[in-house]
């Protein structure tokens, strides 16, 4: 097996998982349907040459993105604030005004809608996503098309935005080359360096077949033919934000959401930077994952002995942790989610019920497990209305 990014011979996988759900954000209508959800295999490889991390067992024919798929995060005030900061950065600091914007993989359209609705920006937008609702808004200045973005899409762009899509694509260079015609592009994707460094076992799952470090992502843009490329960490260092141009230098870097930048602001110019530290981090992660999973099983077992336990969030993290430590649904009573579209449905793979946070009190839930530290403050603020269960955080 060779690396899909740089073509180097790939080392053996650092992570193997059998029979994992293909979709993490496709909740089922019944428990039986959830348990029978399609499954695939993880064989995560970290390329020695460029630092690209990929699932060499990924089958692109298995995922089925459509109207039932729902990875919307903007129900969360913390994530909505993140989207607001990114939109402000693009309009106020990057001068995205009077622009034709194409968003590849727009989801429910929350971010593109912000860019078009921004006061005085006078932007127009087209969003492409097989899971979106087709619509025309803002007097025709914004439209959504339920299909994948590709060569047949007649949508000239001054700016292309692509957030949390490239990690779902087995051939990331093909995606980057498809959007290279735009003068400016803006990408956001998980940072695999953060995942490995923090040992986040629930951040490896089937949908994310292509994961990047800052260096490997900048290298991918360079291979695809972009000019200047800059990356930085956002959302508590969990994500990488990328700005790239077709053939022009970028403006003076000011940082996302504020002027001045931080020590994490970087532009990778030298190939020697691209794979730095990823191989070592993957090796360390591989050695430590069995112990981490065993500790989580022991911890959940102890908590369940004191009363019902709920996971907070029926997204990819919650679905993955449930499958890893409670496949038979013996330890976890339910999964709470603030997205109304997921409530009343079931977690793919395990069949845990997904409930509204307000339902936790009636279920007698004593402990809520939070997996993402970015949502700690807002989750704590909601717990009194949920019967005031204790909060067990991933980093305790």
ABEGO torsion letter per residue (X at the ends): XBBAAAGBBBBBBABBBBGBBABAABBBABAAAAAABBBBBBBBBBBAAAGBBBBAABBAAABBBBAABBABAAABAAAAAAAAAAAAAAAAAAGBBGBBBBBBGAEAGAAAAAAAABBGAGBBBBBBBAABBBBBBGGGABBBBBBBBBAABBBBBABBBBBGAAAABABAAAAAAAAAABABBBBBBBBAAAAAAAGBAAABBAABABBBBAAAAAAAAAAAGBBBBBBBBBGGGABBBBBBBAABBBBBBAEBGEBGEBAABBBBABAAAAABGAAAAAAAAAAAAAAAAAAAAAAAAAAAAAEBBBBBEABAAAAAAAAAABAAGAABABBBBABAAABGBBBBGAGBBBBBAAAAAAAGBABBBBABAAAAAAAAAAAAAAGGBBBBBAAX
